[in-house]
């Protein structure tokens, strides 16, 4: 790689992509190095997808500050970038006097953090807000919401690309060296020269810190298993239900996605492994049992899929979880922004984190504004969201809108093609899935996946054996049955 | 200002709209035509008629209906030819996206959005396969976990080889047929595991697809963990107790790159639910009367969308009975769904229909919960026996049919003794 970058961002999760997008407001040559074949394949996409209110974090912490700020701006951001977000509110339900007092503390903490719209509701109002919930009272947070974490990250990344940033997928960083005033970043696919480097590597933030010479950060991992339930159930759940949080665990939630699926989770178990995403049998039983105590309206027949996510947390020597660490150490690694322990509420906080990062950079170097910056990004127009009249019009303009490929999610060939041809370039089956919802329904691609893999082959012009499911090496086929 | 163009949706009226051009829809169409109904439209989402039969290239179809063994495409062709000879209208690449209780049906095609007002609607959407997610098998989510039908489509329709070293979970018929198919195409099928203490597919498939190829079948076993970050690397298999709970200490690891699931079929009733059709939790198909009418007046269901069949021959024959009833409905001689109850007791799992309306003979389908020997199935109204069938053996895998002649308006009780 001969060209020199002004800024290289390590990690294409929601934070890395938010930094890329916010930095593209300036006249800088920006590159994002992502180890996976797509953005949002680790922590950013594997969570509850809640836009948090900001009441659950220590007063004065960066987590609290960014979360409150991020929550406030989420409506405008979602409009600008065209990703699903609903300010549906959220309840934290309790039953005992101790839990009542704890919720009052949560409200007080939230108010001290600058959050608003939190109040206690009695059983009657609780059941008006969320019919079917089990609980004697609740804290209601009207500003909490839900968002689509994949589409939020994809939207940020696409808008960054639209404004000139470049994404390098399947470029895992293996080393960083100083080269005069610059950094030489080595990846699985070549070396990059850059003036600034940003560590937003998420689960690998510790390893990248070490590469920058910023040693000694202790990262612990917390693994969360989830169960996804049928969309039909989401019609009866207007907002996420949480239990009363302790200082360290938010408790089990019955939440919902912007597509209407109900989520049960998370389990929050400590782990040393930051890449094993298996869901354990004991956790499935635990989630079923615990979720039923607050929302008993599901059976195993409603299960669609399970998933798991891992959060990187920065812990001190005693194991106490710390606040976000965002630093530039001019003495050890000048022009390197180090982000450590970026965990929940990372989705909500992503853009405020990005702006904070840029603030730190601008204390050291003035960036010129990019007058051509365009904040608007348009997503794929969903057939399922159109009125009959709009559907008819869309078909008239593009017959591919009249070819339904995924029956249960009502996804048309037009949307699938838009996904494959989108700015980041989609090379995997899950890349299509997260952008369009195809294969996310009850049959899990039983009807449409053959059509989608064939479309990928045709569009990408790659051999059968190179069609992959999600990660590098997740090969779907061993070849043809018969040569043509 | 955008100019408002003429309406881009197209409206149309038909006597009968048939949702799905598979075996049930085709048989219903032909019989309706022969009953004098001319205004018919079949909406098929694929590019060709035939439904799932298109990918079932093995033989054994038609033994009951035609008295000879046909492949799936051959069986379908018999009905497709009949449809074409009669010039019964059909559209392909036509996906039904909505059915209202008033029988207004929305169809999406590459040309237009079509709204059809139908006098009667025939639900013939077939079924879908249970997935890994629905079973919530613990472990990772690598590539290489396929339902049997998906693997079958890849091999038979798409010319893609999805497997080399294979474990099959579930002894459903498609799973066993795929064990043979994969073997013939050079894959190595290591074993089939079935959670129940008896096979869930037909005895002839156990013989012809497993035994003949030396593929072992292990009963009371299930997959308890899926391993592999990228492509599947292996599965852990455990023995289960009588409650299907894995027994600790019995875990065995099998290296494989492919896990094929044949763990049950579920009637595809998303459209029916949106129309307001009430389902039977046992069959997961509509609650119908002896005319196969659902709770929505003029909406009928037959084939695998109503209850999962083991033989396509019975699907066709059920759809023909549906057509007889739908023709009567269109004449006006049939109104509303019957309200008289049909109840069943253990070991009968369910019956179809679940209701009846008149003192007329009809055919009842049922399944038993477990394998039985020397058993007699009875249908009684009070003390009176109104249907009876003696059998040397009854298997959960085999649908049982029984002719019933109600003699009163009392509820019908079905038992196996």
Interface residues (C-beta under 8 A of the other chain):
Chain A: X227 X228 X232 X275 X276 X277 X278 X279 X280 X281 X284 X300 X301 X303 X304 X305 X306 X307 X388 X389 X391 X392 X393 X395 X396 X399 X400 X402 X403 X404 X407 X408 X410 X412 X442 X443 X444 X445 X446 X447 X449 X450 X453 X454 X464 X468 X469 X470 X471 X472 X473 X474 X475 X476 X477 X478 X479 X480 X481 X482 X484
Chain B: X5 X7 X8 X9 X45 X93 X95 X97 X106 X108 X109 X110 X111 X112 X113 X115 X128 X129 X131 X132 X133 X134 X135 X136 X138 X139 X140 X141 X142 X143 X144 X147 X149 X150 X153 X154 X155 X157 X158 X159 X160 X161 X162 X163 X164 X185 X224 X225 X226 X227 X229 X230 X231 X246 X266 X268 X270 X273
